[in-house]
Amino acid sequence: MTITSNSTQIDVWPLGFLILAVILIVLWRRKSRPARLFCSLVFGIYLLFAIDRAFFPIRIVESEAVRDVRFWSAINLIPFRFDLSELPNIVLLQIFQNILLTIPLGFGLTFVARVRASNFLWIAFVTGLGIEAAQLIIGLLLRYPYRIIDINDAILNAIGVLVGYGLFRLFARLYLWITQRLGVTPR
């Protein structure tokens, strides 16, 4: 996670790890179980890497030529419009990466927070749109589109959350089945 300017580069990773450490200390002081602390640590590290992938690097450019680029040229609001004419492998890779980015969110959120199954639909929706909206806001603050804002990315991120939650449900059923077979009481 870096923010770069013409002559400087700021590494934001230490700030991210400091925030994660504070959250873990608060959980520890509230007498959270070691398993919950561990899950929170793993989930927090995932969130830091997801934030890094979705928003960084941020380049602060002083050039007026870059700032003359119109925002509308970097925004796609038409769902399922993919340009496969040029480099289809890269487009397919981006589709896969957008889904993969949020699968751990859908899988791991229930390990760190109590979330009802009925809420995962709106969590997926908010996650997808939230990432793209944050990229747009950062671009507006920088006064140039530093990322492509694409409704397809929002849809694919939402699909990733739902796939992750589906994998969690599958994992939970498998866990319950194994514990019943072994005669162990699940916690």
C-alpha positions in Angstrom: 0.0 0.0 0.0 1.9 3.0 -1.3 1.1 6.6 -2.1 3.5 8.1 -4.6 4.2 11.6 -5.7 6.8 12.9 -8.2 9.5 12.7 -5.6 8.2 10.9 -2.6 6.7 7.5 -1.7 4.7 6.9 1.4 4.2 3.3 2.6 0.8 2.9 4.3 1.3 -0.8 5.4 2.6 0.2 8.9 -0.6 2.3 9.5 -2.7 -0.7 8.4 -0.9 -3.1 10.7 -1.1 -0.6 13.6 -4.9 -0.3 13.2 -5.2 -4.1 13.1 -3.0 -4.4 16.2 -5.2 -1.9 18.0 -8.4 -3.8 17.1 -6.8 -7.1 18.3 -5.7 -5.5 21.6 -9.3 -4.2 22.1 -10.7 -7.7 21.4 -8.1 -9.2 23.8 -9.0 -6.7 26.5 -12.7 -7.6 26.1 -11.7 -11.2 26.9 -12.3 -12.7 23.4 -11.4 -16.3 23.0 -8.1 -17.2 21.4 -9.9 -18.7 18.4 -11.8 -15.4 17.8 -8.5 -13.5 18.1 -6.9 -15.7 15.6 -9.8 -15.5 13.1 -9.8 -11.7 13.5 -6.1 -11.6 12.8 -6.4 -13.7 9.7 -9.4 -11.7 8.5 -7.7 -8.4 9.2 -4.6 -9.4 7.2 -6.9 -10.5 4.4 -8.7 -7.0 4.5 -5.3 -5.2 4.3 -4.3 -7.2 1.2 -7.8 -6.7 -0.3 -7.5 -2.9 0.3 -4.1 -2.9 -1.2 -5.3 -4.7 -4.3 -8.4 -2.6 -4.8 -7.1 0.9 -4.1 -3.3 1.1 -4.2 -0.9 2.3 -5.5 -2.3 5.8 -5.5 -0.2 8.1 -7.7 -0.5 11.8 -7.0 0.3 13.4 -10.4 1.0 17.1 -10.8 0.7 17.1 -14.6 -2.2 19.0 -16.1 -2.3 16.7 -19.1 -3.4 13.8 -16.9 -6.0 16.0 -15.2 -7.5 16.9 -18.5 -8.7 13.2 -18.9 -12.5 13.2 -18.6 -14.0 11.0 -15.9 -16.7 9.6 -18.2 -14.0 8.0 -20.3 -12.9 5.9 -17.3 -16.5 4.8 -16.2 -18.5 1.9 -17.5 -22.1 1.7 -16.3 -23.2 -0.9 -18.8 -23.4 -4.4 -17.1 -21.7 -7.4 -18.7 -20.0 -5.3 -21.4 -16.5 -6.8 -21.8 -14.1 -5.9 -24.5 -12.9 -9.3 -25.5 -11.6 -8.1 -28.9 -8.2 -7.1 -27.5 -6.4 -9.5 -25.2 -9.2 -11.7 -24.1 -6.9 -13.6 -21.6 -6.4 -10.4 -19.6 -10.1 -9.7 -19.5 -10.8 -13.2 -18.3 -8.0 -12.9 -15.7 -9.6 -9.6 -14.4 -13.0 -11.3 -14.1 -11.4 -14.1 -12.1 -9.4 -11.7 -9.9 -12.5 -9.6 -9.1 -14.4 -12.7 -8.0 -11.4 -14.1 -6.1 -10.8 -10.8 -4.3 -14.0 -11.0 -2.3 -14.4 -14.8 -1.8 -12.5 -14.6 1.6 -14.8 -11.8 2.7 -17.9 -14.0 2.2 -16.2 -17.0 3.8 -14.5 -15.3 6.7 -17.0 -12.6 7.8 -19.0 -15.1 9.8 -15.9 -16.1 11.8 -15.5 -12.6 13.1 -19.0 -11.2 13.3 -22.5 -12.5 13.7 -24.2 -12.1 10.4 -27.5 -13.6 9.4 -27.7 -15.5 6.1 -30.4 -13.1 4.9 -28.0 -10.2 5.2 -25.4 -11.6 2.9 -27.3 -10.4 -0.2 -27.0 -6.7 0.8 -23.5 -7.2 2.1 -22.4 -8.5 -1.3 -24.2 -5.6 -3.0 -22.6 -3.0 -0.7 -19.2 -4.5 -1.0 -19.2 -4.4 -4.8 -20.6 -0.9 -5.1 -18.6 0.3 -2.1 -15.2 -0.6 -3.7 -16.1 1.1 -7.0 -17.6 4.2 -5.2 -14.4 4.5 -3.1 -12.3 4.3 -6.2 -14.4 7.0 -7.8 -14.1 9.3 -4.7 -10.4 8.8 -4.6 -10.2 9.7 -8.3 -12.4 12.8 -7.7 -10.1 13.9 -4.9 -7.1 13.4 -7.1 -8.9 15.2 -9.9 -8.2 12.5 -12.5 -9.5 8.9 -12.9 -6.7 6.8 -11.3 -8.7 3.6 -11.8 -11.4 2.4 -14.2 -14.8 2.5 -12.5 -16.7 -0.5 -13.8 -20.1 -1.8 -12.9 -18.9 -5.2 -13.9 -16.2 -5.1 -11.2 -19.0 -4.3 -8.6 -21.1 -7.2 -9.9 -18.1 -9.6 -9.9 -17.1 -8.5 -6.4 -20.6 -9.1 -5.2 -20.6 -12.6 -6.8 -17.3 -13.3 -5.0 -18.9 -12.5 -1.6 -21.8 -14.8 -2.3 -19.5 -17.6 -3.6 -17.4 -17.2 -0.4 -20.6 -17.4 1.8 -21.7 -20.5 -0.1 -18.3 -22.1 0.5 -18.7 -21.2 4.2 -22.1 -22.9 4.3 -20.7 -26.0 2.7 -17.7 -26.0 5.1 -20.1 -25.6 8.1 -22.3 -28.5 7.0 -19.2 -30.7 6.5 -17.9 -29.7 9.9 -21.3 -30.6 11.5 -21.4 -33.9 9.7 -17.9 -34.8 10.8 -18.5 -33.8 14.4 -21.7 -35.9 14.5 -20.0 -38.9 13.0 -17.2 -38.6 15.6 -19.7 -38.0 18.4 -18.1 -34.6 19.3 -20.3 -31.8 20.4 -19.6 -28.8 18.1 -19.0 -25.4 19.7 
